[in-house]
Amino acid sequence: MLDNPSIRVDCAAAEPVASPSPRKRGTGASDGTLQTWVRAFAGTTALRRCRLRFTQIGRSVFGPLAALALLASPAAAADPIKIGFGMALTGGLAANGKSALVAMQLWEADVNAKGGLLGRPVQLVFYDDQSNPSTVPAIYSKLLDVDKVDLVVSGYATNMVAPAMPVVMQHDMTFIGLLGLAVNSQFHYPKYFAMIPTGPNSKVDFSRGYFDVAMAQEPKPKTIAIVAADAEFARNAVDGARQNAKAAGLQIVYDKTYPPSTVDFTPIVRAIQATNPDVVYVASYPPDTAGMVSTINEIGLKTKLCCGGMVGLQSAALKTKLGAQLNGIVNYDFWLPAPTMQFPGIMDLLQKYQAKASAEGVDPLGYYMPPFAYADLQVLGEAVEATKSLDQDKLADYIRSHTFKTVAGDVAFGENGEWSEARVLQIQFQHIKGNDLQQFKDPSSQVILAPAKYASGKVLYPFTDARE
């Protein structure tokens, strides 16, 4: 089995454009805007000035047995089809990134066991993006110009998908983005497809269900506080939240961002409490989500509905860390093991994933990343087989015009490569006791409130009572 090199990157953008200052390793997203990334990395000169230093990060998670299986498969005699990507294997997004990687390697093993694609084995070629957007352009430049991969997909998260886009576009590659929110809203790249169920108007659809839950209550809420990390995902999320608030007739009494490096959330939560909002909407990434939830509990935030857009509450690590502090929180999710969401193949995937999770040190449940990381490659693989080609135009045309049966459900793409139909869940944590993992396997601990077709229970309202 081939070793996969890790990558460290020093990128200096071409003059006179200065590249955005990356945040410290392990803290998550850059403070730079999407427009800054486009300007800084749109030119090939900037990419050429990246200096790469490589180290080895070891073998594929499957080890010798997977290598033997690949050699024994009918596809092993041909040159491999290489699929390249960056992935957060260290840093603030690594918990989700490593979980996604295990699912992608399960797909690789499954496909190769069946003979590969086009009669050739599939090989994943990946590098650690360190949860740092500044590494991403050089990673994709190397994948395409040095490694000569045949296909590319993204790593995990909006803040990592966005800086890959200029490089991918320069190479005219079909590109599937993994859980990137509204990444293509400014690029409008016709060969981009989003593996995230946020729908055709992704900024608005991401939080629409949260506002539907709020406005279904009596008496109806009248005011809202909005707070977000100053990073790409969170800015996109609150752009949509503001539109939904306006449509619902809610008065915005607080609307501010905080630096992604923030560790003390007490002043922020106290400032929100001072406005006495009926509803609070929070858009955050995993490192700050934990701090925000803990502070909300410590201060005893008084509101009727919270929190909506927190990334990280989907992972077992944060669920078990926060435990009963989660009670009453209403938040987005994309998949849970409710009877309404038992799509073909999903439970088989999770059984394989969970069998490997402990040894690989990844999320033991696998409800958040694996369904979509696996489906991401299912879509790409089906397009390759159906077109009998690696031609990027043919692949994009096929993906654009077909519905795919995946472990994450039926997927069809519309404008800007977003899902043609939104399927963002709004869930509420209910009756959590202590920090035991097993309780999170019980669907009654995370009740699906919306959309109605997937609902598994009713909201406990208001937030102050639901926490007790």
Residue pairs with C-beta under 8 A, 6 or more apart in sequence:
1 59
1 60
1 62
1 63
1 64
1 66
1 67
1 70
2 60
2 123
3 56
3 57
3 58
3 59
4 57
4 58
4 59
4 60
4 124
4 125
4 126
4 127
5 54
5 55
5 56
5 57
5 127
6 54
6 55
6 56
6 57
6 89
6 127
6 128
7 52
7 53
7 54
7 86
7 127
7 128
7 129
7 135
7 138
7 139
7 142
8 52
8 53
8 54
8 55
8 130
8 135
9 50
9 51
9 52
9 53
9 134
9 135
9 138
9 139
10 50
10 51
10 53
11 19
11 41
11 46
11 49
11 50
11 134
11 135
11 137
11 138
12 19
12 46
12 49
12 50
13 19
13 40
13 41
13 46
13 49
14 43
14 45
14 46
14 49
17 39
17 40
17 43
17 46
18 40
19 40
19 41
19 46
19 134
20 30
20 31
20 32
20 33
20 36
20 37
20 40
20 133
20 134
21 30
21 31
21 32
22 30
22 132
22 133
22 134
22 135
23 29
23 30
23 31
23 132
23 260
23 261
24 261
25 90
25 91
25 130
25 131
25 132
26 90
26 91
26 92
26 130
26 131
27 91
27 92
27 131
27 260
27 261
27 287
28 91
28 92
28 93
28 131
28 159
28 231
28 260
28 285
28 286
28 287
28 288
29 131
29 133
29 157
29 159
29 229
29 231
29 232
29 233
29 260
29 285
30 132
30 133
30 134
30 159
30 231
31 230
31 231
31 259
31 260
32 40
32 133
33 232
33 235
34 162
34 183
34 186
34 232
35 186
37 133
37 137
37 162
37 163
37 165
37 166
38 165
38 166
38 186
38 187
40 46
41 47
41 137
41 163
41 166
41 167
42 166
42 170
44 170
46 137
47 137
47 138
47 141
47 167
50 137
50 138
50 141
52 138
52 142
57 89
57 128
60 66
60 105
60 124
61 101
61 102
61 105
61 356
61 360
62 105
62 109
66 105
66 109
69 109
69 112
69 113
70 76
70 112
70 121
73 112
73 113
73 114
73 115
73 116
73 121
74 115
74 116
74 119
75 112
75 115
75 116
75 117
75 119
75 120
75 121
75 122
76 121
78 116
78 119
78 120
78 121
79 120
80 116
80 120
80 121
80 122
80 123
81 116
81 117
81 118
81 120
81 121
81 122
81 123
81 150
81 151
81 384
81 390
82 123
82 124
82 125
82 147
82 148
82 149
82 150
82 151
83 122
83 123
83 124
83 125
83 149
83 150
83 151
83 152
83 153
83 377
83 380
84 124
84 125
84 126
84 140
84 143
84 144
84 147
84 149
84 151
84 152
84 153
85 124
85 125
85 126
85 143
85 152
85 153
85 154
85 155
86 126
86 127
86 128
86 129
86 135
86 136
86 139
86 140
86 154
86 155
86 160
86 164
87 97
87 98
87 100
87 101
87 126
87 127
87 128
87 129
87 155
87 156
88 94
88 96
88 97
88 98
88 128
88 129
88 130
88 131
88 155
88 156
88 157
88 160
89 97
89 98
89 101
89 128
89 129
89 130
90 128
90 130
90 131
91 130
91 131
91 132
92 131
92 285
92 286
92 287
93 131
93 156
93 157
93 159
93 160
93 285
93 286
94 131
95 286
95 315
95 317
95 362
95 363
96 156
96 157
96 286
96 315
96 363
96 368
96 369
97 129
97 131
97 155
97 156
97 157
98 360
98 361
98 362
99 315
99 362
99 363
99 366
99 368
99 369
99 370
99 373
100 155
100 156
100 178
100 369
100 370
100 372
100 373
101 126
101 373
102 353
102 356
102 357
102 360
102 362
102 366
102 370
103 349
103 353
103 366
103 369
103 370
103 371
103 373
103 374
104 124
104 373
104 374
104 376
104 377
105 124
106 349
106 352
106 353
106 356
106 370
106 374
107 373
107 374
107 377
107 378
107 381
108 122
108 123
108 124
108 377
111 117
111 122
111 377
111 381
112 121
112 122
116 122
117 381
117 384
117 385
118 384
118 385
118 388
118 390
122 381
125 143
125 147
125 149
127 139
127 142
127 143
129 135
129 136
129 139
129 155
129 160
131 160
133 159
133 160
133 162
133 163
134 163
136 155
136 160
136 163
136 164
137 163
137 164
137 166
137 167
139 164
140 152
140 164
140 167
140 168
141 167
143 149
143 152
144 152
144 167
144 171
144 173
150 390
151 173
151 174
151 380
151 384
151 390
151 395
152 168
152 173
152 174
152 175
153 175
153 176
153 177
153 178
153 376
153 377
153 380
154 160
154 161
154 164
154 175
154 176
154 177
154 178
154 180
155 161
155 164
155 178
156 178
156 179
156 369
156 373
157 178
157 179
157 180
157 233
157 285
157 311
158 179
158 180
158 181
158 182
158 183
158 232
158 233
158 236
159 231
159 232
159 233
159 285
160 180
161 177
161 178
161 180
161 183
162 180
162 183
162 232
164 175
165 175
165 183
165 184
165 187
165 189
165 192
168 175
168 189
168 192
169 187
169 189
172 191
172 392
173 191
173 392
174 191
174 193
174 380
174 383
174 392
174 395
174 396
174 399
175 189
175 191
175 192
175 193
176 192
176 193
176 194
176 195
176 376
176 379
176 380
176 399
177 183
177 184
177 192
177 193
177 194
177 195
177 196
177 417
178 195
178 196
178 372
178 373
178 376
179 195
179 196
179 334
179 369
179 372
180 194
180 196
181 196
181 198
181 202
181 203
181 206
181 233
181 236
181 237
182 198
182 202
182 203
182 206
182 236
182 239
182 240
182 418
183 192
183 194
184 192
184 194
184 416
184 417
184 418
185 202
185 203
185 236
185 416
188 416
189 417
190 396
190 400
190 417
191 392
191 393
191 396
191 417
192 416
192 417
193 379
193 396
193 399
193 400
193 413
193 417
194 202
194 413
194 416
194 417
194 418
194 419
195 372
195 375
195 376
195 379
195 408
195 411
196 202
196 334
196 372
196 418
196 419
197 334
197 408
197 409
197 419
197 422
197 423
197 424
198 205
198 206
198 418
198 419
198 422
198 424
199 205
199 418
199 419
199 420
199 421
199 422
199 423
199 424
200 414
200 415
200 416
200 418
200 419
200 420
200 421
200 422
201 240
201 418
201 422
202 236
202 240
202 416
202 418
202 422
203 236
203 237
203 239
203 240
203 243
204 240
204 243
204 244
205 240
205 422
205 424
206 236
206 237
206 240
206 309
206 332
206 424
207 237
207 240
207 241
207 244
207 281
207 308
207 309
207 332
207 424
208 240
208 244
208 422
208 424
209 332
209 424
209 425
209 426
209 449
209 450
209 451
210 241
210 244
210 281
210 305
210 308
210 309
210 330
210 332
210 426
211 241
211 244
211 245
211 247
211 248
211 250
212 426
212 450
213 305
213 330
213 426
213 449
213 450
213 459
214 221
214 248
214 250
214 278
214 279
214 304
214 305
215 221
215 248
217 304
217 305
217 459
217 461
217 462
221 250
221 278
221 279
221 304
221 305
222 249
222 250
222 251
222 278
223 250
223 251
223 252
223 253
223 275
223 276
223 277
223 278
223 279
224 245
224 250
224 251
224 252
224 253
224 277
224 278
224 279
224 280
224 281
225 252
225 253
225 254
225 255
225 272
225 275
225 277
225 279
225 280
225 281
225 303
226 238
226 241
226 242
226 245
226 252
226 254
226 255
226 256
226 280
226 281
227 254
227 255
227 256
227 257
227 258
227 268
227 272
227 280
227 281
227 282
227 283
228 234
228 235
228 237
228 238
228 256
228 257
228 258
228 282
228 283
228 284
228 309
229 257
229 258
229 259
229 260
229 262
229 283
229 284
229 285
229 288
230 257
230 258
230 259
230 260
231 260
231 285
233 283
233 285
233 311
234 257
234 283
234 284
234 285
234 309
235 257
235 283
237 283
237 309
238 255
238 257
238 281
238 283
238 309
241 281
241 283
241 308
241 309
242 252
242 255
245 252
245 281
250 278
250 279
253 275
253 276
253 277
254 271
254 272
254 275
254 277
256 268
256 271
258 265
258 268
258 288
260 285
260 287
260 288
262 268
262 288
262 291
263 291
264 291
265 288
265 291
265 292
265 294
265 295
266 295
266 298
266 299
268 292
268 295
269 292
269 295
269 296
269 299
269 301
270 299
272 280
272 301
273 299
273 301
273 302
276 302
277 303
278 303
278 304
278 305
279 303
279 304
279 305
279 306
280 301
280 303
280 305
280 306
280 307
280 308
281 307
281 308
281 309
282 292
282 306
282 307
282 308
282 309
282 310
283 308
283 309
283 310
284 292
284 309
284 310
284 311
284 312
285 311
285 312
286 311
286 312
286 315
286 318
287 312
289 310
289 311
289 312
289 313
289 318
290 312
290 318
290 321
290 322
292 307
292 310
293 307
293 310
293 313
293 322
293 325
293 326
293 329
294 322
294 325
296 306
296 307
296 325
297 325
297 467
301 463
302 464
303 462
303 463
303 464
304 461
304 462
304 463
304 464
305 330
305 461
305 462
305 463
306 328
306 329
306 330
306 463
307 329
307 330
307 331
308 330
308 331
308 332
309 331
309 332
310 329
310 331
310 332
312 318
313 319
313 322
313 326
313 329
313 331
313 333
313 429
314 333
314 334
314 367
314 368
315 363
315 368
316 363
316 364
316 365
316 437
316 440
317 363
319 326
319 437
319 440
320 435
320 436
320 437
320 440
321 435
322 435
323 432
323 433
323 434
323 435
324 432
324 433
324 434
326 429
326 432
327 429
327 430
327 431
327 432
327 466
327 467
327 468
328 428
328 429
328 430
328 460
328 463
328 464
328 465
328 466
328 467
329 428
329 429
329 463
330 426
330 427
330 428
330 449
330 459
330 463
331 426
331 427
331 428
331 429
332 424
332 425
332 426
332 427
333 367
333 368
333 425
333 426
333 427
333 446
333 448
334 368
334 371
334 372
334 408
334 423
334 424
334 425
335 341
335 346
335 367
335 368
335 371
335 372
335 408
335 425
336 367
336 425
336 427
336 443
336 446
336 448
336 456
337 347
337 350
337 367
337 441
337 443
338 443
338 448
338 454
338 456
339 443
339 456
340 448
340 453
340 454
340 455
340 456
341 409
341 454
343 406
343 407
343 408
343 409
344 405
344 407
345 406
345 407
346 371
346 407
346 408
349 370
349 371
349 374
349 407
350 366
350 367
350 370
353 366
353 370
354 364
354 365
354 366
356 362
357 363
357 364
357 365
357 366
358 364
363 369
364 437
365 437
365 440
365 441
371 407
371 408
372 408
374 406
374 407
374 408
375 404
375 406
375 407
375 408
375 411
378 404
378 406
378 407
379 399
379 404
379 406
379 411
380 395
380 399
382 402
382 404
383 395
383 398
383 399
383 402
384 390
384 395
386 398
386 402
387 394
387 395
387 398
389 395
399 413
400 413
400 417
402 412
403 410
403 411
403 412
404 410
404 411
404 412
409 423
411 419
412 419
412 420
412 421
413 419
413 420
414 420
423 451
423 454
425 448
425 450
425 451
425 454
426 448
426 449
426 450
427 446
427 447
427 448
427 449
428 446
428 447
428 449
428 457
428 459
428 460
428 466
429 445
429 446
430 444
430 445
430 446
430 447
430 457
430 460
430 466
431 444
431 445
432 439
432 445
433 439
439 445
440 446
443 456
444 456
444 457
447 456
447 457
447 458
447 459
448 454
448 455
448 456
448 457
449 455
449 457
449 458
449 459
459 466
460 466
